[in-house]
Amino acid sequence: MAELQKSAQDGDPEACFAMASKLEEGLATPLDLRRAVRFYCTAAEQGHLQAQLAMARLCLLGKGLQQDALEAAQWYMKAAEQGHLESQFNLAEMYALGRGVEQNDASAAYWYKRAAEGGMLDAQIRLARLFEQGKGVSLDSEEAAHWMQKANETIDLQTKKYKEDEG
């Protein structure tokens, strides 16, 4: 534990993330959310994906720091730019709803599409609906049908995988 703490204090992103996780959960150390946030932030600023996700979550919840949806959106943006599908989807939702960012259908569509292209079912469905409604994208029934077909394919793949895992 002492070695981990020293590495974290030296700014090693993996050690910072590990230390923050322990501090957040009170594992092998007393619970200390403020210190956890500092270590998560140090790791996140160095591009540590899981730390960026933790920062986004903590900012949304106001856990260990002031609740701040704008800061959460900024952390989701960093993770989304690294290709993290759930962050892309969460960022799209924030743009669609105007939570922490200015409501922007075009930005929502952009991030839904990135997540949809990565195979995220919910993003594929949301994107299809945007094309059906012409929200943030041009009204395009063929593109809507394409994304609904992709969603059906994703469901089929998930069902097949579930059956294989069960069998």
C-alpha positions in Angstrom: 0.0 0.0 0.0 2.8 2.4 0.8 4.4 1.8 -2.6 1.1 2.4 -4.3 0.6 5.6 -2.4 4.1 6.8 -3.3 3.6 6.0 -7.0 0.2 7.8 -6.9 1.8 10.9 -5.2 4.4 10.9 -7.9 1.6 11.1 -10.5 1.7 7.6 -12.1 -1.7 7.4 -13.8 -2.3 3.7 -13.1 -1.3 4.2 -9.4 -3.5 7.3 -9.2 -6.4 5.4 -10.5 -5.8 2.4 -8.2 -5.4 4.7 -5.2 -8.5 6.7 -6.0 -10.5 3.5 -6.3 -9.4 2.4 -2.9 -10.1 5.8 -1.4 -13.6 6.0 -3.0 -14.5 2.6 -1.7 -12.7 2.7 1.6 -10.7 -0.4 0.7 -7.5 -0.9 2.7 -7.7 2.8 3.5 -10.2 5.1 5.1 -12.9 6.4 2.8 -11.8 9.8 1.5 -13.8 11.1 -1.5 -11.9 14.4 -1.9 -8.6 12.6 -2.1 -10.1 10.1 -4.5 -11.2 12.9 -6.8 -7.7 14.4 -6.8 -6.1 11.1 -7.7 -8.8 10.3 -10.4 -8.3 13.8 -11.8 -4.5 13.4 -12.0 -4.9 10.1 -13.9 -7.7 11.4 -16.1 -5.7 14.5 -17.1 -3.1 12.1 -18.4 -5.6 10.3 -20.6 -6.5 7.4 -18.3 -9.8 6.2 -19.7 -11.2 4.6 -16.5 -10.3 7.7 -14.5 -12.1 9.9 -17.0 -15.2 7.8 -16.6 -14.9 8.0 -12.9 -14.6 11.8 -13.0 -17.6 12.0 -15.3 -19.6 9.8 -12.9 -18.5 11.7 -9.8 -19.3 15.1 -11.4 -22.8 14.0 -12.3 -23.4 12.6 -8.8 -21.7 15.4 -7.0 -19.8 12.8 -5.0 -16.5 14.2 -3.5 -16.9 17.4 -5.4 -19.6 19.9 -6.5 -22.2 18.4 -8.8 -21.3 19.8 -12.3 -22.9 18.4 -15.5 -20.7 20.6 -17.7 -17.6 19.1 -16.2 -19.1 15.6 -16.5 -19.7 16.3 -20.2 -16.1 17.4 -20.6 -14.8 14.2 -19.1 -17.2 12.2 -21.3 -15.9 14.1 -24.3 -12.3 13.0 -23.5 -13.4 9.4 -23.1 -15.6 9.5 -26.2 -12.7 10.9 -28.3 -10.8 7.8 -27.2 -13.5 5.7 -28.8 -15.3 4.6 -25.6 -18.9 3.7 -26.8 -20.7 4.3 -23.6 -19.2 7.8 -23.2 -20.1 8.6 -26.8 -23.7 7.6 -26.0 -23.8 9.5 -22.7 -22.4 12.6 -24.4 -25.0 12.3 -27.2 -27.7 12.0 -24.5 -26.4 15.2 -22.8 -26.5 17.1 -26.1 -30.0 15.7 -26.8 -31.3 16.8 -23.5 -29.2 19.9 -23.0 -27.8 18.5 -19.7 -24.5 20.3 -18.9 -24.1 21.5 -22.5 -26.3 23.5 -24.8 -29.0 21.4 -26.4 -27.8 20.5 -29.9 -29.4 17.9 -32.0 -26.6 17.8 -34.6 -24.0 17.1 -31.9 -26.3 14.5 -30.4 -26.6 12.8 -33.8 -22.8 13.0 -34.3 -22.1 11.1 -31.0 -25.0 8.7 -31.4 -23.6 7.8 -34.9 -20.1 7.2 -33.4 -21.6 4.9 -30.8 -24.0 3.3 -33.3 -21.1 2.5 -35.7 -19.4 0.8 -32.8 -22.4 -1.5 -32.4 -24.2 0.1 -29.5 -27.9 -0.9 -29.8 -29.4 2.1 -28.0 -27.4 4.5 -30.1 -28.5 2.7 -33.3 -32.2 3.0 -32.3 -31.8 6.7 -31.2 -30.0 7.5 -34.5 -32.7 5.8 -36.5 -35.3 7.9 -34.7 -33.4 11.1 -35.4 -33.4 10.3 -39.2 -37.1 9.5 -39.0 -37.7 12.9 -37.4 -35.1 14.9 -39.2 -33.6 16.1 -35.8 -30.0 17.1 -36.1 -29.8 15.2 -39.4 -31.7 15.4 -42.7 -35.0 13.7 -42.8 -34.1 10.3 -44.4 -36.4 7.3 -44.2 -33.8 5.1 -45.9 -31.1 6.0 -43.4 -33.6 5.5 -40.6 -34.4 2.0 -42.0 -30.6 1.3 -42.3 -30.0 2.0 -38.6 -33.1 0.0 -37.5 -31.8 -2.9 -39.5 -28.4 -2.5 -37.8 -30.2 -2.5 -34.4 -32.0 -5.7 -35.4 -28.7 -7.3 -36.3 -27.2 -6.2 -33.0 -30.2 -7.8 -31.2 -29.7 -11.0 -33.2 -25.9 -11.1 -32.3 -26.6 -10.4 -28.6 -29.3 -13.1 -28.6 -26.9 -15.6 -30.3 -24.1 -14.8 -27.8 -26.5 -15.2 -24.9 -27.7 -18.6 -26.1 -24.1 -19.7 -26.6 -23.1 -18.6 -23.1 -26.1 -20.4 -21.6 -25.6 -23.6 -23.6 
